């Protein structure tokens, strides 16, 4: 997962070259956990069993069988317009980052020899020509247990 914000176009080009399925998670206007979970559900086309909590989202990101990767190249999740949510809900943002990092780690451990296609998550700047943004929100220590 890239925690340094990246321009969107190069990330999409690299994903296409690698045969990845691209999912764009646009967080514009999101200011609550409930809205975040709805956006995740819509963008990732999450199954009905995924509830509006962190553990269910984490479990779903370890499956991804419902998000086809036709060429077997894995997935790229481009998180866009995330700064408003990160500023409005820093604790929830940190938990989301943790969930995404854990999912990326899970797929990395599976690796090609274990049948894992791979998951890449980038924090993307929506304006492809703007170049990298300066700095990501401050990181806080990892949470031991997720809440809610």
N, C-alpha and C positions, 0 to 999 in steps of 0.2 A: 504494500500500500504506500502510495506517495503522500506524505503529510505536507510536503512543500507544494503549494498550489501550482498547477501547471496550466499552460494554454490548452484549450480543448482540441484544436485541430491536430496537432502532432500526436496526441494520445489516440485519437480516433484513427489516424493513418497507421500508426503502429499496430493497433488492435486489428485493423483490417488486414494488414500484411501478415499478421500471425494467425489469421483465421478465427479470431475471437468473435463471439456474439456480444454486441454492445448494448448495454442498458444504461439509459440516462436517468438519474435520480435528481430531479429538479426540486430544490427546496425553497424556491422563491415564495415568500409570504408565509412560510411555516413558522409558527411561534409556539406550538405546543406539542407534547409527546403524541397526543391523539392524532393530530394532523400529520405528524412525521410518520406514524405507523400507517396511516391511510396512503400517504405518498409512496412509502416503501411497498405496500401491498399493490398499488396500481402499477408502479414502475417495474417491479419484479414479477408481477402477475402471480402473487403468492396464493397458495391454496387456501381454502376456507378454514382449515384447521389451524392456521397461523393466527394466533390471537394478538392483541395489541400490547404485548409485553416483550421485554428484551430477550428473555430466554427463548421464546418461540421464534423470534426473528433470527437469533443465533442458530437455532436448530435448522430453520429453513435455509439459511445460507450455507449450511453444510450438505444440503441435498441438491438443490438446483436442477433436479431432473425434469421439472416442468418448464424450464427455460432452455429450449433446444440450443445446442451448439453443433450445427450440422456438420461442420468440418472437423469437429473434435478439438478445436483450438482453445476451448475454454471461454471465459467470460471477462469482459471489462465493464465495471460499474463506474460511470463518470458522475460524480456528485457535483452538481452545479448550484449556484446561487445559495451557498451554504452559510455565508458569513452572517446573515441576519439571524438565523437560527442559533448559530454558535454564540453570537453576542447576547441574544435574548435568553437562552437556556444553556449556559456553559456546562452545568453538571450533566444534563441530558446529552449535550453534544459530546462530552467526554465518553459517556457510556456508548453512544453510537460509534464513535471512533474505536473503542475497545471491541465492540461486537464485530465491526468490519475487519479490524486487525486479526482477531481470532479466526474469522472465516478464511482470510487470506492464508494465515498460517496453517490451517487445517488442509487446504487444498495444496499448499506447498509441500507439506509432509507426505501427502499421497503421491505427489510427483508422477512423472511419466511411467515409472516402473510399477507404481501401485494403481495405475489406471486413472489417476487424477488428471483432468484437463487443465486445471488451473484457474484461479480467480485473481484478477487484478482490480484494485480500486484506486482511483485517483480523485483528488480534490481538484476540480477543474474550474478555471476561469471561463465563464460563458463566452466572453469576447475573445475569439481565437487570435485576433491581431494585437491584443493588448499586451501579450507577453506575461511572464510569471508575475503574480502579485507578490507584494512584500509581506512576508511573515504569515504564519498560521496562528490561530488563537493559542493562547498559552496553554500548555499541557499541565494537567494536575496528576497527582499520583494515581496509579491504576486502582480501580475499585476491586475489593476482594469479592464482593457479591453484588449482583445486580439487584436493583429494586424495581418492583412493579412489573 
